[in-house]
């Protein structure tokens, strides 16, 4: 009988793996270590950028820009001697209000040379707003001020109003042609928008409020067809018949051409306050006949009025002395008086009015 031989199969001890199994299982821990290292590197980069504020890439650029290394990107070469203009701006979380912004009332005392118009320009409000805020004292007359007069200056244009018993936001807003919401939301009023209770006597600002000013002017009785001149009532008045006639062309009545000192022409002041010094000559702006020469009330002080015989009338106030008498004919450019500060005035100047019939005319429109 012939025997057959088979290859001997070597049996490995228990727990021992073959080379094939070893190769397939060794890459797993290596991959895990690689992932762990990458996570550590990423974490280190995050920590570095968080605490330094610099990017890791900026360090790489600096490294590459060292001598012998190639730069990552090409940057412009700025010469040290070249100057560059720029504006630096620092972060500021505070909000600044516009310059000149006010939300409170200012107590102001009239000084030498002051006028309502001048004070209004100083505080950037309209002169009407100052008259409205001080009605109890001035009665809408801008000439009723003198040195030492104390005024309330509102923060914005509108009406500073003393709240009365029975007033409501709707009624007050309607009376002064304003918006209820603007009264309610004005910061200086300090009102609770959910329950706006206002006590009588409180001073409330009405932004944008308006009312008609009470006119304070010298009443003139117009001339008639019989040739009788216009008439102004008062101790310096007369009733002349006829006299010199004007040309309808007016010249500047002081020696300071075009210069205003005090109130300009506006709704509450239908005249120009012209610059002149105490004792300066005042000239007739056009030919005519004097219908008033003397003192008068209403804050005008000493007054000269000329009827030009053609429907035009000119008035010169706050005079210190007179060079003409009532009823006298005068020619254009003739000295009629001297500059002064009589009546309601805080300094020497000429209050000059021009009227056409019963209407006021802005002197700027007719003066040469």
KOLDRENBA-629227 format. One record per residue (C-alpha): x, y, z; residue in one letter. Coordinates in nm, 4 decimals, m for minus. Example, Ala and Ser with C-alpha at 12.3 -4.5 7.8 and 13.67 -1.06 7.14 Angstrom:
2
+----------+----------+----------+---------+
!       xx !       yy !       zz ! residuo !
+----------+----------+----------+---------+
!   1.2300 !  m0.4500 !   0.7800 !       a !
!   1.3670 !  m0.1060 !   0.7140 !       s !
+----------+----------+----------+---------+
END
This chain:
368
+----------+----------+----------+---------+
!       xx !       yy !       zz ! residuo !
+----------+----------+----------+---------+
!   0.0000 !   0.0000 !   0.0000 !       x !
!   0.1326 !   0.3393 !  m0.1097 !       x !
!   0.1249 !   0.6205 !   0.1515 !       x !
!   0.0253 !   0.9895 !   0.0673 !       x !
!   0.1845 !   1.2845 !   0.2439 !       x !
!  m0.0008 !   1.6217 !   0.3042 !       x !
!   0.1676 !   1.9578 !   0.3891 !       x !
!   0.1916 !   2.0214 !   0.7561 !       x !
!  m0.0137 !   2.3150 !   0.8763 !       x !
!   0.1544 !   2.5116 !   1.1503 !       x !
!  m0.0770 !   2.6087 !   1.4275 !       x !
!  m0.0094 !   2.9450 !   1.6031 !       x !
!  m0.0477 !   2.9658 !   1.9715 !       x !
!  m0.3647 !   3.1183 !   2.1003 !       x !
!  m0.3569 !   3.5021 !   2.1170 !       x !
!  m0.0925 !   3.5404 !   1.8415 !       x !
!  m0.2028 !   3.7206 !   1.5198 !       x !
!  m0.0693 !   3.6716 !   1.1777 !       x !
!   0.1298 !   3.9343 !   0.9807 !       x !
!  m0.1692 !   4.0050 !   0.7580 !       x !
!  m0.3967 !   4.0738 !   1.0521 !       x !
!  m0.1256 !   4.2904 !   1.2137 !       x !
!  m0.0925 !   4.5155 !   0.9080 !       x !
!  m0.4657 !   4.5764 !   0.8830 !       x !
!  m0.5087 !   4.6713 !   1.2469 !       x !
!  m0.1990 !   4.8952 !   1.3114 !       x !
!  m0.3208 !   5.2063 !   1.1075 !       x !
!  m0.6201 !   5.2737 !   1.3340 !       x !
!  m0.4276 !   5.4021 !   1.6371 !       x !
!  m0.1955 !   5.5998 !   1.4088 !       x !
!  m0.4932 !   5.7732 !   1.2461 !       x !
!  m0.6407 !   5.8491 !   1.5869 !       x !
!  m0.3115 !   6.0081 !   1.7006 !       x !
!  m0.2960 !   6.2161 !   1.3807 !       x !
!  m0.6482 !   6.3512 !   1.4372 !       x !
!  m0.5635 !   6.4277 !   1.7999 !       x !
!  m0.2496 !   6.6193 !   1.6991 !       x !
!  m0.4433 !   6.8216 !   1.4426 !       x !
!  m0.7072 !   6.9135 !   1.7008 !       x !
!  m0.4373 !   7.0271 !   1.9409 !       x !
!  m0.2794 !   7.2428 !   1.6681 !       x !
!  m0.6163 !   7.4000 !   1.5761 !       x !
!  m0.6921 !   7.4660 !   1.9442 !       x !
!  m0.3511 !   7.6285 !   1.9870 !       x !
!  m0.4179 !   7.8570 !   1.6870 !       x !
!  m0.7593 !   7.9607 !   1.8240 !       x !
!  m0.6145 !   8.0356 !   2.1679 !       x !
!  m0.3283 !   8.2352 !   2.0136 !       x !
!  m0.5599 !   8.4501 !   1.7987 !       x !
!  m0.8082 !   8.5031 !   2.0843 !       x !
!  m0.5554 !   8.6364 !   2.3364 !       x !
!  m0.3183 !   8.8203 !   2.1007 !       x !
!  m0.5604 !   8.9526 !   1.8398 !       x !
!  m0.3139 !   8.8538 !   1.5680 !       x !
!  m0.3610 !   8.6003 !   1.2949 !       x !
!  m0.1226 !   8.3038 !   1.2746 !       x !
!  m0.0928 !   8.3813 !   0.9054 !       x !
!   0.0536 !   8.7255 !   0.9833 !       x !
!   0.3355 !   8.5465 !   1.1675 !       x !
!   0.3948 !   8.3257 !   0.8649 !       x !
!   0.4164 !   8.6392 !   0.6459 !       x !
!   0.6647 !   8.7975 !   0.8857 !       x !
!   0.8678 !   8.4751 !   0.8848 !       x !
!   0.8690 !   8.4532 !   0.5063 !       x !
!   0.9703 !   8.8202 !   0.4789 !       x !
!   1.2914 !   8.7563 !   0.6741 !       x !
!   1.6219 !   8.7709 !   0.4837 !       x !
!   1.6644 !   8.4749 !   0.2518 !       x !
!   1.2966 !   8.3820 !   0.2559 !       x !
!   1.0469 !   8.4335 !  m0.0223 !       x !
!   0.7526 !   8.6664 !   0.0579 !       x !
!   0.4010 !   8.5214 !   0.0443 !       x !
!   0.2581 !   8.8354 !  m0.1194 !       x !
!   0.4044 !   9.1417 !  m0.2762 !       x !
!   0.3316 !   9.4594 !  m0.0739 !       x !
!   0.3989 !   9.8206 !  m0.1805 !       x !
!   0.7289 !   9.9572 !  m0.0623 !       x !
!   0.6489 !  10.2807 !   0.1222 !       x !
!   0.9413 !  10.5171 !   0.1619 !       x !
!   1.0004 !  10.6358 !   0.5187 !       x !
!   1.0567 !  10.9934 !   0.4041 !       x !
!   0.7223 !  11.0127 !   0.2264 !       x !
!   0.4403 !  11.1776 !   0.4247 !       x !
!   0.0877 !  11.0374 !   0.4212 !       x !
!  m0.2284 !  11.2220 !   0.5283 !       x !
!  m0.4952 !  11.0381 !   0.7205 !       x !
!  m0.7704 !  11.0998 !   0.9721 !       x !
!  m0.7651 !  10.9012 !   1.2928 !       x !
!  m1.0927 !  10.8312 !   1.4677 !       x !
!  m1.1272 !  10.6854 !   1.8117 !       x !
!  m1.4253 !  10.4812 !   1.9153 !       x !
!  m1.6574 !  10.6901 !   2.1343 !       x !
!  m1.9837 !  10.5469 !   2.2575 !       x !
!  m2.1053 !  10.8810 !   2.3951 !       x !
!  m2.3574 !  11.0769 !   2.1826 !       x !
!  m2.2894 !  11.4479 !   2.1558 !       x !
!  m2.5802 !  11.6886 !   2.0993 !       x !
!  m2.5384 !  11.9509 !   1.8241 !       x !
!  m2.3462 !  12.2588 !   1.9305 !       x !
!  m2.5778 !  12.5278 !   2.0652 !       x !
!  m2.8585 !  12.2839 !   2.1472 !       x !
!  m3.0572 !  12.3864 !   2.4536 !       x !
!  m3.3627 !  12.2377 !   2.6173 !       x !
!  m3.3947 !  12.4808 !   2.9093 !       x !
!  m3.4958 !  12.8459 !   2.9412 !       x !
!  m3.2220 !  13.1079 !   2.9917 !       x !
!  m3.2620 !  13.4074 !   3.2239 !       x !
!  m3.1062 !  13.7074 !   3.0490 !       x !
!  m3.0485 !  14.0629 !   3.1750 !       x !
!  m3.0484 !  14.3443 !   2.9177 !       x !
!  m2.7154 !  14.5245 !   2.8924 !       x !
!  m2.5942 !  14.8470 !   2.7328 !       x !
!  m2.6504 !  14.8385 !   2.3564 !       x !
!  m2.8817 !  14.5351 !   2.3604 !       x !
!  m3.1903 !  14.4970 !   2.1426 !       x !
!  m3.4457 !  14.2194 !   2.1071 !       x !
!  m3.3108 !  14.1513 !   1.7598 !       x !
!  m2.9502 !  14.1336 !   1.8829 !       x !
!  m3.0363 !  13.9041 !   2.1756 !       x !
!  m3.2306 !  13.6755 !   1.9412 !       x !
!  m2.9246 !  13.6362 !   1.7168 !       x !
!  m2.7075 !  13.5627 !   2.0200 !       x !
!  m2.9316 !  13.2725 !   2.1257 !       x !
!  m3.0311 !  13.1591 !   1.7733 !       x !
!  m3.4045 !  13.2138 !   1.8150 !       x !
!  m3.6419 !  13.4498 !   1.6354 !       x !
!  m3.7113 !  13.7862 !   1.8020 !       x !
!  m4.0814 !  13.7024 !   1.7982 !       x !
!  m4.0115 !  13.4026 !   2.0216 !       x !
!  m3.8534 !  13.6335 !   2.2829 !       x !
!  m4.1505 !  13.8729 !   2.2689 !       x !
!  m4.3945 !  13.5821 !   2.3074 !       x !
!  m4.2008 !  13.4470 !   2.6061 !       x !
!  m4.2090 !  13.7873 !   2.7808 !       x !
!  m4.5562 !  13.9134 !   2.6928 !       x !
!  m4.6472 !  14.0012 !   3.0531 !       x !
!  m4.3484 !  14.2383 !   3.0660 !       x !
!  m4.3109 !  14.3700 !   2.7097 !       x !
!  m4.6652 !  14.3414 !   2.5705 !       x !
!  m4.5154 !  14.2541 !   2.2304 !       x !
!  m4.3274 !  14.5867 !   2.2134 !       x !
!  m3.9572 !  14.5329 !   2.1332 !       x !
!  m3.8786 !  14.8879 !   2.2454 !       x !
!  m3.9996 !  14.8298 !   2.6009 !       x !
!  m3.6587 !  14.7196 !   2.7235 !       x !
!  m3.3979 !  14.9095 !   2.9199 !       x !
!  m3.0693 !  14.8260 !   3.0884 !       x !
!  m3.1389 !  14.5766 !   3.3672 !       x !
!  m3.4595 !  14.4353 !   3.2158 !       x !
!  m3.4764 !  14.0605 !   3.2832 !       x !
!  m3.6030 !  13.8391 !   3.0020 !       x !
!  m3.6757 !  13.4705 !   2.9510 !       x !
!  m3.5029 !  13.3275 !   2.6424 !       x !
!  m3.6757 !  13.0138 !   2.5086 !       x !
!  m3.4579 !  12.7217 !   2.3934 !       x !
!  m3.6168 !  12.6986 !   2.0467 !       x !
!  m3.8495 !  12.8980 !   1.8261 !       x !
!  m4.2065 !  12.8855 !   1.9430 !       x !
!  m4.4058 !  13.0005 !   2.2424 !       x !
!  m4.3024 !  12.9645 !   2.6057 !       x !
!  m4.6430 !  12.9370 !   2.7679 !       x !
!  m4.7611 !  12.9491 !   3.1287 !       x !
!  m5.0133 !  12.6688 !   3.1728 !       x !
!  m5.3588 !  12.7837 !   3.2837 !       x !
!  m5.6387 !  12.6100 !   3.4693 !       x !
!  m5.8530 !  12.4178 !   3.2211 !       x !
!  m5.5860 !  12.3984 !   2.9500 !       x !
!  m5.5395 !  12.0739 !   2.7585 !       x !
!  m5.2700 !  11.9676 !   2.5144 !       x !
!  m5.5239 !  11.9699 !   2.2325 !       x !
!  m5.6593 !  12.3160 !   2.3106 !       x !
!  m5.3165 !  12.4754 !   2.3561 !       x !
!  m5.1764 !  12.3140 !   2.0413 !       x !
!  m5.4786 !  12.4337 !   1.8429 !       x !
!  m5.4575 !  12.7890 !   1.9825 !       x !
!  m5.0915 !  12.8314 !   1.8879 !       x !
!  m5.1051 !  12.6344 !   1.5604 !       x !
!  m4.8644 !  12.3715 !   1.6924 !       x !
!  m4.8532 !  11.9927 !   1.7066 !       x !
!  m4.9618 !  11.8162 !   2.0244 !       x !
!  m4.6948 !  11.5487 !   1.9800 !       x !
!  m4.4145 !  11.8062 !   1.9686 !       x !
!  m4.5313 !  11.9603 !   2.2975 !       x !
!  m4.5564 !  11.6181 !   2.4559 !       x !
!  m4.2149 !  11.4993 !   2.3352 !       x !
!  m4.0125 !  11.8170 !   2.3928 !       x !
!  m3.7403 !  11.7056 !   2.6443 !       x !
!  m3.7465 !  12.0285 !   2.8457 !       x !
!  m4.1169 !  11.9853 !   2.9271 !       x !
!  m4.0423 !  11.6614 !   3.1200 !       x !
!  m4.3865 !  11.5190 !   3.0500 !       x !
!  m4.4957 !  11.1602 !   3.1066 !       x !
!  m4.6164 !  11.0602 !   2.7613 !       x !
!  m4.8401 !  10.7915 !   2.9111 !       x !
!  m5.0040 !  11.0327 !   3.1582 !       x !
!  m4.9161 !  11.3962 !   3.0765 !       x !
!  m5.0413 !  11.5864 !   3.3818 !       x !
!  m4.9502 !  11.9589 !   3.3719 !       x !
!  m5.0061 !  12.1775 !   3.6753 !       x !
!  m5.1344 !  12.5363 !   3.6322 !       x !
!  m4.8440 !  12.7832 !   3.6446 !       x !
!  m4.5958 !  12.5450 !   3.4822 !       x !
!  m4.3911 !  12.6934 !   3.1960 !       x !
!  m4.4361 !  12.4735 !   2.8891 !       x !
!  m4.2440 !  12.5085 !   2.5635 !       x !
!  m4.4574 !  12.4894 !   2.2491 !       x !
!  m4.2077 !  12.4247 !   1.9663 !       x !
!  m4.3152 !  12.5873 !   1.6412 !       x !
!  m4.6033 !  12.7689 !   1.8121 !       x !
!  m4.7231 !  13.0980 !   1.6650 !       x !
!  m4.9552 !  13.3888 !   1.7371 !       x !
!  m4.9999 !  13.7339 !   1.5839 !       x !
!  m4.7964 !  14.0049 !   1.7576 !       x !
!  m4.9819 !  14.3019 !   1.9007 !       x !
!  m4.8716 !  14.6089 !   1.7011 !       x !
!  m4.7127 !  14.8948 !   1.8959 !       x !
!  m4.6795 !  15.1872 !   1.6549 !       x !
!  m4.7521 !  15.5568 !   1.6537 !       x !
!  m5.0942 !  15.6220 !   1.5074 !       x !
!  m5.0938 !  15.8614 !   1.2131 !       x !
!  m5.4002 !  16.0412 !   1.0841 !       x !
!  m5.3638 !  16.0464 !   0.7076 !       x !
!  m5.3644 !  16.3667 !   0.5063 !       x !
!  m5.6856 !  16.4656 !   0.3249 !       x !
!  m5.7670 !  16.5961 !  m0.0186 !       x !
!  m5.7830 !  16.9567 !   0.1060 !       x !
!  m5.4054 !  16.9581 !   0.1320 !       x !
!  m5.3950 !  16.9100 !   0.5101 !       x !
!  m5.0903 !  16.7101 !   0.6174 !       x !
!  m5.0947 !  16.3904 !   0.8203 !       x !
!  m5.1232 !  16.4267 !   1.1960 !       x !
!  m4.9642 !  16.2549 !   1.4945 !       x !
!  m5.1168 !  16.3149 !   1.8373 !       x !
!  m4.8863 !  16.4346 !   2.1133 !       x !
!  m4.7239 !  16.7428 !   2.2658 !       x !
!  m4.4999 !  16.7998 !   1.9612 !       x !
!  m4.7833 !  16.7881 !   1.7079 !       x !
!  m4.9142 !  17.0543 !   1.4737 !       x !
!  m5.1454 !  17.0665 !   1.1722 !       x !
!  m4.9636 !  17.2427 !   0.8893 !       x !
!  m5.1285 !  17.3023 !   0.5535 !       x !
!  m4.9100 !  17.2372 !   0.2522 !       x !
!  m4.5306 !  17.2669 !   0.2529 !       x !
!  m4.2340 !  17.1168 !   0.0722 !       x !
!  m4.2890 !  16.8088 !  m0.1427 !       x !
!  m4.0726 !  16.4989 !  m0.1534 !       x !
!  m3.9234 !  16.3249 !  m0.4564 !       x !
!  m4.0183 !  15.9725 !  m0.3515 !       x !
!  m3.6496 !  15.8840 !  m0.3257 !       x !
!  m3.4952 !  15.8371 !   0.0202 !       x !
!  m3.1361 !  15.8761 !   0.1367 !       x !
!  m2.9725 !  15.7219 !   0.4440 !       x !
!  m3.0528 !  15.9629 !   0.7330 !       x !
!  m2.7305 !  15.9049 !   0.9322 !       x !
!  m2.3622 !  15.9369 !   0.8519 !       x !
!  m2.3130 !  15.5573 !   0.8721 !       x !
!  m2.4476 !  15.4359 !   0.5388 !       x !
!  m2.6009 !  15.0895 !   0.5498 !       x !
!  m2.5091 !  15.0138 !   0.9127 !       x !
!  m2.7740 !  14.8811 !   1.1533 !       x !
!  m2.7269 !  14.8867 !   1.5304 !       x !
!  m2.9981 !  14.6927 !   1.7115 !       x !
!  m3.3251 !  14.5802 !   1.5596 !       x !
!  m3.3545 !  14.5146 !   1.1895 !       x !
!  m3.6918 !  14.5223 !   1.0113 !       x !
!  m3.9153 !  14.2310 !   1.1148 !       x !
!  m4.2746 !  14.1587 !   1.2157 !       x !
!  m4.2397 !  14.2997 !   1.5663 !       x !
!  m4.0255 !  14.5974 !   1.4609 !       x !
!  m4.1431 !  14.7814 !   1.1501 !       x !
!  m3.8342 !  15.0000 !   1.1336 !       x !
!  m3.4554 !  15.0025 !   1.1160 !       x !
!  m3.2355 !  15.0850 !   1.4136 !       x !
!  m2.9560 !  15.2702 !   1.2386 !       x !
!  m2.6085 !  15.3153 !   1.3755 !       x !
!  m2.5147 !  15.6617 !   1.5057 !       x !
!  m2.3309 !  15.8062 !   1.8031 !       x !
!  m2.4653 !  16.0411 !   2.0676 !       x !
!  m2.4969 !  16.3887 !   1.9133 !       x !
!  m2.4422 !  16.2805 !   1.5496 !       x !
!  m2.6390 !  16.4749 !   1.2886 !       x !
!  m2.9650 !  16.3217 !   1.1641 !       x !
!  m3.0716 !  16.4198 !   0.8100 !       x !
!  m3.4120 !  16.4436 !   0.6427 !       x !
!  m3.4381 !  16.1374 !   0.4207 !       x !
!  m3.6469 !  16.3346 !   0.1687 !       x !
!  m3.7987 !  16.6804 !   0.1414 !       x !
!  m4.1285 !  16.7556 !   0.3149 !       x !
!  m4.2943 !  16.9318 !   0.6054 !       x !
!  m4.2419 !  16.8519 !   0.9750 !       x !
!  m4.5657 !  16.7349 !   1.1349 !       x !
!  m4.4165 !  16.6377 !   1.4719 !       x !
!  m4.1146 !  16.7574 !   1.6729 !       x !
!  m4.1006 !  16.6707 !   2.0420 !       x !
!  m4.1245 !  16.3903 !   2.2933 !       x !
!  m4.3824 !  16.1145 !   2.2589 !       x !
!  m4.4826 !  15.7934 !   2.4358 !       x !
!  m4.4631 !  15.4332 !   2.3207 !       x !
!  m4.0888 !  15.4073 !   2.3827 !       x !
!  m3.9992 !  15.6431 !   2.0945 !       x !
!  m3.8551 !  15.9193 !   2.3163 !       x !
!  m3.7917 !  16.2395 !   2.1177 !       x !
!  m3.9442 !  16.2195 !   1.7696 !       x !
!  m3.9402 !  16.4072 !   1.4395 !       x !
!  m4.1924 !  16.3074 !   1.1720 !       x !
!  m4.1940 !  16.4392 !   0.8159 !       x !
!  m4.4878 !  16.4294 !   0.5735 !       x !
!  m4.3429 !  16.4226 !   0.2210 !       x !
!  m4.6697 !  16.5349 !   0.0617 !       x !
!  m4.6892 !  16.2408 !  m0.1812 !       x !
!  m4.8348 !  15.9765 !   0.0460 !       x !
!  m4.4971 !  15.8986 !   0.2081 !       x !
!  m4.4094 !  15.9618 !   0.5721 !       x !
!  m4.0779 !  15.9183 !   0.7592 !       x !
!  m4.0229 !  15.9027 !   1.1385 !       x !
!  m3.6984 !  15.9588 !   1.3358 !       x !
!  m3.6947 !  15.8499 !   1.7036 !       x !
!  m3.4723 !  15.8362 !   2.0185 !       x !
!  m3.3318 !  16.1822 !   1.9348 !       x !
!  m3.1269 !  16.3845 !   2.1827 !       x !
!  m3.2191 !  16.7278 !   2.0426 !       x !
!  m3.4125 !  16.8996 !   1.7601 !       x !
!  m3.2980 !  17.1287 !   1.4800 !       x !
!  m3.6435 !  17.1865 !   1.3287 !       x !
!  m3.9869 !  17.2883 !   1.4567 !       x !
!  m4.3280 !  17.1481 !   1.3783 !       x !
!  m4.4755 !  17.3009 !   1.0602 !       x !
!  m4.1332 !  17.3798 !   0.9096 !       x !
!  m4.0515 !  17.2737 !   0.5532 !       x !
!  m3.7246 !  17.0833 !   0.5150 !       x !
!  m3.5155 !  16.9755 !   0.2191 !       x !
!  m3.3638 !  16.6391 !   0.1489 !       x !
!  m3.0355 !  16.5975 !   0.3422 !       x !
!  m3.1049 !  16.8868 !   0.5830 !       x !
!  m3.0019 !  16.8347 !   0.9477 !       x !
!  m3.3208 !  16.7928 !   1.1475 !       x !
!  m3.1999 !  16.6541 !   1.4833 !       x !
!  m2.9192 !  16.4882 !   1.6787 !       x !
!  m2.8772 !  16.1169 !   1.7549 !       x !
!  m2.9630 !  16.0049 !   2.1065 !       x !
!  m3.0977 !  15.7332 !   2.3321 !       x !
!  m3.4249 !  15.8745 !   2.4656 !       x !
!  m3.7325 !  15.6628 !   2.5304 !       x !
!  m3.6903 !  15.2871 !   2.5580 !       x !
!  m3.3347 !  15.2503 !   2.4353 !       x !
!  m3.0203 !  15.0792 !   2.5629 !       x !
!  m2.7794 !  15.2916 !   2.3596 !       x !
!  m2.7590 !  15.5723 !   2.1046 !       x !
!  m2.9125 !  15.4882 !   1.7656 !       x !
!  m3.1778 !  15.6130 !   1.5233 !       x !
!  m3.5153 !  15.4393 !   1.4998 !       x !
!  m3.6219 !  15.5061 !   1.1386 !       x !
!  m3.9655 !  15.4268 !   0.9909 !       x !
!  m4.1054 !  15.4710 !   0.6421 !       x !
!  m4.4793 !  15.4586 !   0.5759 !       x !
!  m4.6847 !  15.4717 !   0.2589 !       x !
!  m5.0373 !  15.5817 !   0.3464 !       x !
!  m5.1351 !  15.3596 !   0.6410 !       x !
!  m4.8909 !  15.0805 !   0.5551 !       x !
!  m4.5375 !  15.0210 !   0.6788 !       x !
!  m4.2645 !  14.9854 !   0.4180 !       x !
!  m3.9340 !  14.8090 !   0.4758 !       x !
!  m3.6778 !  15.0933 !   0.4585 !       x !
!  m3.4296 !  14.8601 !   0.2866 !       x !
!  m3.6615 !  14.8641 !  m0.0163 !       x !
!  m3.6601 !  15.2439 !  m0.0650 !       x !
!  m3.3290 !  15.3722 !   0.0733 !       x !
!  m3.0550 !  15.4641 !  m0.1693 !       x !
+----------+----------+----------+---------+
END
